[in-house]
Amino acid sequence: MKFIIHILLISLTMVGFAQNQDLFEKANAFYNAGKYAEAIDNYQAILESGYHSADLYFNLGNANYKLNNIAPSIYFYEKALLLNPNDQDIKDNMAFAKNMTIDVIDVIPEAGLAKIIKNIANAMSFDSWAVCTVVLVFVFVILFLFYYFSYSTFRKRFTFIASITALMLVCITLALAFHKYNLEKLDNPAIIFVQESRVKNTPNPNGEEAFRLHEGTKVQVVDSYNNWQKIKLTDGKTGWVMSEDVKLLKDF
């Protein structure tokens, strides 16, 4: 019985893949024919089936850009970049899309030790740092065993220093792994999805207006309350916007 269910699941997966492939090719044909709205409908149908990829988001960004849909084009380019952060075509096209935005927001540069630690932590993913930590723990155990069972003074001294070095590296990589985890946890980007959003000082429709943002602007969501999202800009400004004004990038 389990075997039959397994076969059925594989068959359904293959059918779903074939259908998505047909939709993708159909959407590309619409795009090449200049029928961008139809292309978007077919790309969206693939997303609704539960499948997503950098190429799919990239094509959605291109189709929306052709229709001057500022927020959706930037949103889908950003999603594509999350899945394929080193793709230069995505970066180039997103730069063109961002030229259509209204808001010009300064970036406060990081400096000092915090910047150095952040850059080192971002050099690898959390999983990669975790693997390094495990490998170094294994190396430490092996070196310590060599130290413990060695009779030569030179070997004892060498393996002792090497094992202590490995242990120190374990602590460093473990700290960097947790720092990377916290950075990823705090990173919650979103795109303003309305033509104009009135940012409030408090999560209240009658609250004082702090400033306004326009479609396509990227923000960081740092908190939420009821149907409000607290956002932070790269220049340090914070405020509250209605939840429907923004669309989170990490929701897949």
C-alpha positions as CSV (number, residue, x, y, z in Angstrom):
1,M,0.0,0.0,0.0
2,K,2.8,2.4,0.9
3,F,4.5,1.6,-2.3
4,I,1.4,2.5,-4.3
5,I,1.0,5.8,-2.4
6,H,4.7,6.6,-3.1
7,I,4.2,5.9,-6.8
8,L,1.1,8.1,-6.8
9,L,3.0,11.0,-5.1
10,I,5.8,10.7,-7.7
11,S,3.3,10.7,-10.5
12,L,1.5,13.8,-9.2
13,T,4.8,15.6,-8.8
14,M,5.8,14.8,-12.3
15,V,2.4,15.9,-13.6
16,G,2.7,19.2,-11.6
17,F,6.2,19.8,-13.0
18,A,5.0,19.2,-16.5
19,Q,2.1,21.6,-16.1
20,N,4.4,24.3,-14.6
21,Q,6.8,23.8,-17.5
22,D,4.0,24.3,-20.0
23,L,2.8,27.4,-18.1
24,F,6.4,28.8,-18.0
25,E,6.9,28.3,-21.7
26,K,3.5,29.8,-22.4
27,A,4.3,32.8,-20.2
28,N,7.6,33.3,-22.0
29,A,5.8,33.2,-25.4
30,F,3.4,35.9,-24.1
31,Y,6.3,38.0,-22.9
32,N,8.2,37.7,-26.2
33,A,5.0,38.8,-28.0
34,G,4.8,41.9,-25.8
35,K,1.7,40.6,-24.0
36,Y,3.1,41.2,-20.5
37,A,-0.2,41.1,-18.5
38,E,-0.9,37.6,-19.9
39,A,2.7,36.6,-19.1
40,I,2.2,37.7,-15.5
41,D,-1.0,35.7,-15.2
42,N,0.8,32.5,-16.2
43,Y,3.9,33.2,-14.1
44,Q,1.5,33.8,-11.1
45,A,-0.3,30.6,-11.8
46,I,3.0,28.7,-11.4
47,L,3.6,30.5,-8.0
48,E,0.1,29.6,-6.9
49,S,1.0,25.9,-7.5
50,G,3.6,26.2,-4.8
51,Y,6.7,26.3,-7.1
52,H,9.1,29.2,-7.0
53,S,12.6,29.9,-8.4
54,A,15.0,32.8,-9.1
55,D,14.2,32.5,-12.8
56,L,10.4,32.7,-12.2
57,Y,10.7,35.8,-10.0
58,F,13.2,37.4,-12.4
59,N,10.7,36.9,-15.3
60,L,7.9,38.3,-13.2
61,G,10.1,41.3,-12.4
62,N,10.8,41.9,-16.1
63,A,7.1,41.6,-17.1
64,N,6.0,44.0,-14.4
65,Y,8.8,46.4,-15.3
66,K,7.6,46.5,-18.9
67,L,4.2,47.6,-17.6
68,N,5.8,50.2,-15.3
69,N,4.5,48.4,-12.2
70,I,7.2,49.8,-9.9
71,A,6.5,48.0,-6.6
72,P,5.9,44.5,-8.1
73,S,8.9,44.7,-10.4
74,I,11.3,45.6,-7.5
75,Y,9.5,43.1,-5.2
76,F,10.1,40.2,-7.7
77,Y,13.6,41.2,-8.5
78,E,14.4,41.3,-4.7
79,K,12.8,37.8,-4.3
80,A,14.9,36.5,-7.2
81,L,18.0,38.0,-5.6
82,L,17.3,36.3,-2.3
83,L,17.4,32.9,-4.1
84,N,20.3,33.8,-6.4
85,P,22.3,36.6,-4.7
86,N,25.2,36.6,-7.1
87,D,23.2,36.9,-10.4
88,Q,24.4,40.1,-12.1
89,D,21.4,40.3,-14.5
90,I,19.0,40.5,-11.6
91,K,21.1,43.2,-10.0
92,D,21.2,45.2,-13.2
93,N,17.5,45.0,-14.0
94,M,16.6,45.9,-10.4
95,A,18.8,49.0,-10.6
96,F,16.8,50.1,-13.7
97,A,13.5,49.4,-11.8
98,K,14.7,51.4,-8.7
99,N,15.3,54.4,-11.0
100,M,11.6,54.7,-11.2
101,T,11.1,55.1,-7.5
102,I,10.5,58.6,-5.9
103,D,12.1,58.2,-2.4
104,V,15.8,59.0,-2.0
105,I,16.9,57.6,1.3
106,D,20.4,58.0,2.7
107,V,22.3,55.0,4.0
108,I,24.1,55.4,7.3
109,P,27.4,53.5,6.9
110,E,28.5,51.1,9.6
111,A,31.9,51.6,11.1
112,G,34.3,50.1,13.6
113,L,34.4,46.6,15.0
114,A,30.7,45.9,14.5
115,K,31.1,46.3,10.7
116,I,34.1,44.0,10.6
117,I,32.3,41.3,12.6
118,K,29.2,41.6,10.5
119,N,31.3,41.4,7.2
120,I,33.0,38.2,8.5
121,A,29.7,36.7,9.6
122,N,28.2,37.4,6.2
123,A,31.1,35.7,4.4
124,M,29.3,32.4,4.9
125,S,25.8,31.1,5.7
126,F,24.7,30.0,9.2
127,D,24.9,26.3,8.0
128,S,28.5,26.8,6.7
129,W,29.6,28.3,10.0
130,A,28.0,25.4,11.9
131,V,29.7,22.8,9.7
132,C,33.1,24.6,10.3
133,T,32.4,24.5,14.1
134,V,31.7,20.7,14.0
135,V,34.8,20.0,11.9
136,L,36.9,22.0,14.3
137,V,35.5,20.2,17.3
138,F,36.4,16.9,15.6
139,V,40.0,18.3,15.0
140,F,40.3,19.4,18.6
141,V,39.3,15.9,19.9
142,I,41.8,14.2,17.6
143,L,44.6,16.6,18.6
144,F,43.8,16.2,22.3
145,L,43.9,12.4,22.0
146,F,47.3,12.7,20.3
147,Y,48.5,15.0,23.1
148,Y,47.2,12.6,25.8
149,F,48.7,9.5,24.4
150,S,52.0,11.0,23.1
151,Y,55.2,10.2,25.0
152,S,57.5,12.6,23.1
153,T,57.8,16.0,24.7
154,F,57.9,17.8,21.3
155,R,54.7,16.0,20.2
156,K,52.9,16.8,23.4
157,R,53.9,20.5,23.2
158,F,52.9,20.7,19.5
159,T,49.5,18.8,19.9
160,F,48.7,20.8,23.0
161,I,49.2,24.2,21.2
162,A,47.4,22.9,18.2
163,S,44.4,21.6,20.2
164,I,44.1,24.9,22.1
165,T,44.2,26.7,18.8
166,A,41.5,24.5,17.4
167,L,39.4,25.0,20.6
168,M,39.7,28.8,20.2
169,L,38.7,28.5,16.6
170,V,35.6,26.5,17.7
171,C,34.6,29.3,20.0
172,I,35.1,31.9,17.2
173,T,33.2,30.0,14.5
174,L,30.4,29.2,17.0
175,A,30.1,32.9,17.9
176,L,30.0,33.8,14.2
177,A,27.4,31.1,13.5
178,F,25.1,32.6,16.2
179,H,25.8,36.1,15.0
180,K,24.9,35.1,11.5
181,Y,21.7,33.5,12.8
182,N,20.7,36.7,14.6
183,L,21.5,38.8,11.6
184,E,19.2,36.6,9.4
185,K,16.5,36.6,12.1
186,L,16.5,40.4,12.3
187,D,16.6,40.9,8.6
188,N,13.0,41.2,7.6
189,P,12.9,43.3,4.4
190,A,9.7,44.5,2.7
191,I,8.6,46.7,-0.2
192,I,6.1,49.5,0.0
193,F,3.3,48.3,-2.2
194,V,1.0,51.3,-2.4
195,Q,1.4,54.5,-4.4
196,E,1.9,56.5,-1.2
197,S,2.1,55.4,2.4
198,R,1.6,57.7,5.4
199,V,4.1,56.7,8.0
200,K,2.8,57.3,11.6
201,N,4.7,57.9,14.8
202,T,2.3,55.4,16.5
203,P,0.3,52.4,15.3
204,N,-2.9,54.4,15.2
205,P,-4.7,55.8,12.2
206,N,-5.2,59.1,14.1
207,G,-1.5,59.2,15.1
208,E,0.8,62.0,14.0
209,E,2.3,61.6,10.5
210,A,6.1,61.2,10.6
211,F,6.8,61.1,6.9
212,R,5.6,59.5,3.6
213,L,6.9,56.8,1.5
214,H,6.1,55.8,-2.1
215,E,5.8,52.5,-4.0
216,G,8.9,50.4,-4.5
217,T,10.8,51.7,-1.5
218,K,12.6,49.0,0.5
219,V,12.2,49.0,4.3
220,Q,13.0,46.8,7.2
221,V,10.1,45.5,9.3
222,V,11.2,45.5,12.9
223,D,7.9,45.0,14.8
224,S,4.2,44.5,14.4
225,Y,1.1,45.4,16.3
226,N,-2.4,44.3,15.2
227,N,-2.6,45.4,11.5
228,W,0.4,47.7,11.8
229,Q,4.0,47.2,10.9
230,K,6.9,49.2,12.4
231,I,9.4,49.9,9.7
232,K,13.0,51.2,9.7
233,L,14.8,52.9,6.9
234,T,18.5,52.9,6.0
235,D,18.9,56.4,7.3
236,G,17.7,55.3,10.7
237,K,14.1,56.7,10.6
238,T,11.4,54.6,12.0
239,G,7.6,54.7,11.9
240,W,4.4,52.6,11.6
241,V,2.5,51.8,8.4
242,M,-0.6,49.7,7.8
243,S,0.2,46.1,7.1
244,E,-1.5,46.2,3.6
245,D,0.9,49.0,2.6
246,V,3.9,46.6,2.6
247,K,4.7,43.2,1.3
248,L,7.3,41.1,3.0
249,L,10.1,39.7,0.8
250,K,10.9,36.5,2.8
251,D,7.3,35.2,2.6
252,F,7.7,32.3,0.1
